Amino acid sequence: MRLSWPFKSRNGKHGNGYHRNGHNDNGTDFHGATGNACPDFLCVGAQKAGTSWLYRQLEPHPDFWMPPVKELHYLDNLNRTKRHHPPRSNDERDACFVESIKNLSTRSHIDLDRYGRLFCHKGPLLSGDISPAYSTLTDEIIERVVNHFPNMKVVFLARDPVERAWSQLSMGVRLGMINKFDATNPEEVICNLLNPGVLVRSHPSKIVARWKRYVRPENFRIYFFDDLKENPAELRRSILCFLGGDPDKPSGRLKPHDNNDAGREKLRLTAKVRDRMAQFFEHELKACASELGSRAKSWPTRYGFSTLLFFWDLLDDSIDLLFWCDWIC
């Protein structure tokens, strides 16, 4: 289920000229100047596909000023989502940001102008909102957001639907968001996959199609969790180049392969449950191979599915459509 919030947006003009140390070009303190107040990018998911890794890579990078909380959840839930970690509190800008978004969340509507001004603290640096729940936004909200920030870039981290869903179920049980269940019982697993909070995040082909309807092609990129596992340094470089950062600058002492989530406890996935989940996601696996391409092309074959029949069905549908159009003419 995707929620749709009322909108309130106004156009405004903003200045610039602030540095990472919180001073302007004249050396005076920051104290609430607006800067180029808008997000440079959104990362809209997927949940359990490397978004925390991305935030940790960008936060200490010298070309970025990231918000003191990873997931703002403003566009999907007006920042009213329960948080499991306290916000960063390094300086006055962090405190101002937290107070500003707290005040913004008291409103009953989405105010894109005030949302944009949250990012005034970045100065001339790059900044963005990494909220995987934005993968669940409706067409209406996506269109309004993209129209309001036409130059904003959008990143989507895609992951094999079977692996991603299992990781979400494991996290849900670990955090108490999902009741414990028999993880060796395929039907109990399927019942949990049908949970709206899981199901709506489990179809990357539909999520990507929704965002691509409104974001200009040059502003939209898909990256893959497969590359995070196999070549994180190259993935980091590719994302930084797209966002406008310098990939040769280090992210503090953090290395590209550092991923705190990799060691988190997960439910044991049996072969029987894996096969049943693969059957559940068969069509989506094939749709990803077709629509996302790249690393997603190998997803169906992991589970013994052939994409030839799927592509033939697509071709057959296209031929039928051509004959139908010709008949109408």
Order of alpha helices (4+ residues) and beta strands (2+ residues): beta-beta-alpha-alpha-alpha-beta-alpha-beta-alpha-beta-alpha-alpha-alpha-alpha-beta-alpha-alpha-alpha-alpha-alpha-alpha
